[in-house]
Amino acid sequence: MKNITFISARILFLLLLAFSSSCYLFDSSDACERTKRPVIEAGIIVNVKVVDADNKPIPEQDLVIILHKAPCGSAKKGEVMFAGPTDDKGSRQTTVAYYNLRNTDDGVSVNAEAVGLGNGSVADNSETAYYGYDTFTSGITKTAVITITRNF
C-alpha cells in the first residue's frame, strides 16, 4: 500500500510538472520576456537585383518591396513599401527603414516582388528574407541584397 501511494504521488507530481512546463513554454508573453535584450535601432537598406537565367540584369522591371517588423509574440508592425522600376543595372534600392528590436525573437521581414516577371506565379516572381535581432548592430545600417531570377 505504501508503494502504491508513493508511485501515485510521483506520477501526480510528474503530471503537474509536465503540465506547468508546457503552459510556460507555449505562453508567448513569457517566451518574449525570456528573450528580452537591450533595445537596438535596426536600420536596413534593401538592394534588389533582377536578373535573367543567364545572370544578365533586367532593366525597367517593376518592383514592390515591403518591409515590416516581425515582433516576438505580436502581429507585424511598421510596414513600409517601396515601388518602382529597376535601373539599367537591374537594381533598385530602398531608403533606410528603422525598427526598434527588443529581443532575440524580433526581426525584420523583407518581401520583394518583380511584378509581372513571367515566372508563372507571384511566389516565383518574389523573394522573402528575414533578418533577426542578432544580424543587426545598433547604429550601423545593414544593407540586404536580394536577387530575383527570371527562369527563362
N, C-alpha and C positions, 0 to 999 in steps of 0.2 A: 504494500500500500504506500509506503514511504517512497519507493522507487517511482511509482506511477505519478504521485504528486510532484516529485522532483522533475520528472520528464515533462509533465504537463506545464509546470511553471516555466521551464526552459523554452518550450515550444511557444507559449504565450509571449514570453519576453522577446524571442526572435521575431515573431509576427509583428509585435508592436514596433520593434526596431526597424524592420523592413518597411512597414507602413509609414513610419515617421520619416525615414530616409527618402523614400520615393516621393513623398509630398514636398520635401525640401528640394529635391533635385528638379522637380517639374515646376516649381514656382518661379516664374521668370523674374519677378522682382527681387527675389533672394539671389538668383543667379547673377543678375546685374549688379547687385550690391557686392557680391564676392569678386567681381572682375573690375571694380572701380579703380581708376588710375587718375593721376593728375590730368586736368583738362588741358588739351593741346588744341591750338588753332591749326587745322589742317587746310593748307592751301593746295589746290590742284589745278593744273592746266592739262587739257587733253588735246593731243595731236592725233587726228585720224587720217590715215592714208588709205586710198582706194586704188587697187591695182588689178590688172587682168591676170589671166592664168600664166602669162609669161613674165609676171612681175613688173610690167610697164605701167606707169601711172595713168589714171583715168581723170583727165581734167573736166571741169564743169559738171561733176557728178553731184547732185543734190544730196545733202546730208542733214540728218536731225540727230543731235547729240543731247542726251538728257542725263543730268547728274542729280543725285539726291543722297542725303544722309540715310544710312540704314542703322538706326539706333537699336541697342540691345533692348529687347522686350517691348518695342513700340513700332508703330507704323512708320513708313518712310516720311522724311521731313525735308523741307528746303529744296524742293525740286527746281532746277534751273535748266532751261532749254536753250540750245544754240541751233541755228539752222542757216543753211546757205550752201553754195556750191564749193567744190574743191578748186584749188588754184591750178596753174599749169603743171605743177609737180604732183598733182593728185592728192593734195593735202588740205586740211582745214584745221585751224587751231582755235580753241576757245580762249576766252579771257580767264582770269583766275576766279575760281569759286572757293569760298571759305566755309568750313564747317567746324564747330567745336565738338571734339570727340572726348568722351568722358570715361570710357572703359575699354578693355581689350576686345569686347564684342561689338563695339561701334565700328562703323566703316563708311566708305563712300562707294556707291554703285554708279557705274557709267554704262550707258547703252548708246551705241552709235549705229544708226541705220542709214544705209545708202538707198535712198528712195528710188524704187523702180529700177534697181540694178539689173534685174533679169535673171537671178539665180533660181527662180521658181517659187519662193515664199519669203515673207518678211523675215522669218528666222534665218534663212540662208543669206539674206541681204544685210544682216546685222551682227554685231559682236557686243557682248556684255562682259564687263570686267568689274571686279570687286577689290577694293584696296582697304585693308584693315588698319586698325589703330597703330599696330606695330610697323606699318610701312611708311608712316609719316614722322617727320621731325618738326616739332613746334618752331615756327619762324622760318622754315625753309619750304618753298613751294615745290611740290612734286610735279614732274612732267610725266604724264602717262601717254604711251604710244599704243594706238590700236590700229590694226590693219584689217581691212575688209577686202577679200579677194573675189573678183568675179570669176566664176569657174569655167569660163569659155573665152 
